[in-house]
Amino acid sequence: MDLLKWLYPGLHFKRWLALALGGLLLAAAGIALLARALLGDHQVFLLTWSGEVFGADRAWAGGLVFLGLGLPALVFGILRAFRSVVTALAPEDQYRLVDILYTRQFLRRGPRIVVIGGGTGLSVLLRGLKQYTSNLTAIVSVADDGGSSGRLRGDYGMLPPGDIRNCLVALADKEPLMEELLQYRFTSGELQGHNLGNLLLAALNDVAGGFHEAVEGLSKVLAIRGRVLPATLQDVMLGAELCDGTLVYGESCIPLCRRRIKRVFLKPGECFPLPEALEAIREADAVVLGPGSLYTSILPNLLVRGIAGALDRSRAVKIYVCNVMTQPGETDGYTASQHLQAILSHAGPVVDCMVVNQEEIPARLRSRYRREGAVPVTVDREAIENLGVQVAAGNLVQESNVVRHHPDKLARLIMELVLTERKVERVRGLTVSGNRTSGRKSVGT
């Protein structure tokens, strides 16, 4: 009986449906006349009418007339009926219909990509990748203890929301005003320093009954392209052992020591990832580490029990995106191969290909960063390849007042690597009777 509701008055739907139906009948009659496919009296009537109007030897012309009237009426009626439905459901998005269809149909067929990290770098990459696929999973560090995230963590005992919020905003299908609201930071009063998006996640954490549920709830509100998962739901603290044996605790405290880091670790060490994170890694076509702070954004994820093992077993191509600049207090003087060696030392052979920037940094930015203790990362290609990892280099810097990866350029290079690996896998599958091989892969650059 619900179908009858389509015939209720005021829907502005029936008239267009009737027009489309009439057009369909006219078009069918025209085709029948042209093909002489009608039977009995109907055929005699149509042929007689057409012969009287156009002449006995040109009865086929009536078919062209019916077809010429019926097809436009059919198409126009369907389009207007469809627009009536779209306008009623989403009046502000009716002109974005093509974008909506593209997002939901084309992007869902894209490769399955898992991105692991934290900080600003991860959200930059996600902004670029969401233009190519909606099968994205971001696994985000929850070791942050500074700023608004640190205050909320201390006040409410919740996981830090800052990096999670940045990833949600990056993947969201949103209006500009919504992004401004989620990223708005209060500048005075008791809320000074707090971010509105962080406060929203804090409220959802209480309403939904957990941090994971809060992230899922906000994901639905923002209609994000993909998923955002915390690396673990346990309250962990990041620690570092410096080369002089000193132990430092707290993600925000580690860079302040300005001494070389020997290793980092999580406390407690027995922390476990979400099952969804392990499943995403297992099913991924590609796993991307970074970009982001080496010791405080990328490695904390790999230290969660089971993540490194899942990466090692994964058949996906594993890509590490090296930072463009060194980071004071973390990677002072590090070359690209030293960044890679730190990952391999902590997590094992979890990298197949390393993405590095080859573009020259503008002199004005080099001078400013040098005063802060940062310099461009030197790409020692031979040392990287000696570690069993291939190099993919590109011009990846975004022109702005800071040195940062360009989201579109970086995403395009990542997609080239992923699609190249897909082709290699298809060829490899033929040579081994459809069974995928394990072990390290060769990745095109």
C-alpha positions, 0 to 999 in steps of 0.5 A: 500500500505504500506505493500508493503514496506516490499518487498523493496530491502535492508531490509534483511527481504524478504529472511527470510520471504520466508524461513519461508513461505517455512517452513510452507508449508513443515510442513503443507505437512508433517502433512497432510501426517501423518494425511492423511488429503489432498484431491484429486490429491495432496494426491495421488501425495504425497502418491505416492512419499512417497511410492516410496521413503520409500516403500508402507507400510512406506509412513508416513515416508515422512510426518516425512521428510517434518515435520523435514525440515519444522519446523526448516525452519519456526522457523529459518525464523521467528527468523531472520526476527524478529531480522532484524526488532529489529536490524533496530529499536534498534541496541544497544538494540537487546540483551536486547530484553528479558528485554524489553519484561519483563518490558513492559509485566510482570511488567505492571501486577504488583500491583498499588503502590503510594509512597509519600515522598521526598529526597534520601529515596524515590528514594532508595525505587523506585529503588527497587520497579521498579523491581516488578512493573511498576505501580508506582506513586511517589508523591514528595514534592516541599517544598525544598528551599536549594542547586541547587533547591533553587537557581533555585526556586529563580532565575526562580520562578519554583518549586524545581526540585531536589527531582523530578530529583532523582525519575526520575533517580531512575525509568528510564530505562537508560544507566549508562552514562545517569545517571551520566550526570543527576546527574552531579554537577558542581564544579566551575564557575557560575554553581557551585553547580548546577546539570545538571538534575536540569538545564535540568528540568529548561529548559524544564519548560520554553520550555514545558510551565510548571513544570508538562509538564517538568516532563512529557517530561523528563519522556518520554525521560528516559522511566521511569517505572511509573509516577512522580508527584509533590505534588502540582503545587503551590509555597509553603513554609514549616513552623514549629512551635517549642515547645517554640512557635517560627515559622520557615520558609523554609525547609532548616532552620527548622533542623538548629534550633535544637529545638523540632518541635510541628507541620509543615504547608504549606504557603499558606495553600490553596494548592491543588494536581494534579488530577492525584495524587488523582486518583492514590491514589484512585486506588492504591493497596498500598500507601507507606509513606517514607522513608525520613525526617519526617517533611521536606520530608513526612509531606509536602505532607500530608499537601497538601489539599486533600491528607490526605483525599484521603488516609483516603478513600483509600482501599489500604494498607497504609504503613509507612517506618520509618527511620533507624536513628534519624535526628538531628534537626527534630527527636532527641530522637524520638522512632518509635512510636513518628515518627508514632504519628507525622504523625497521628497528622498531617494527621489522621489515614492514616497508617495501617502498619509500616515498621521498621528495626531490623538489628544491625547498625555496631559500626563504623557507630553508632559512626560516627552518634553519633558524628553528633547527630543521633542514631538508632531509637528505635522500641517500638512495643507495643506503635505502636500497641497501636496506631492501627498500625501493625509492619513489621520488617526486616533486611533492612540496606545496607552495605556502609559508610552511614546508608541507607535502602537497596532498594531490601530488603525494596522493597521485604518486601513492596511487601510481605505486598502488596501481603498478603493484596491482598490475604486477599482482595480476601477472604474478597470479597468472604465473602461479596458477592464481595463488598470490605469493608472499614476501617482499615485492618489487614496486614500480617508481 
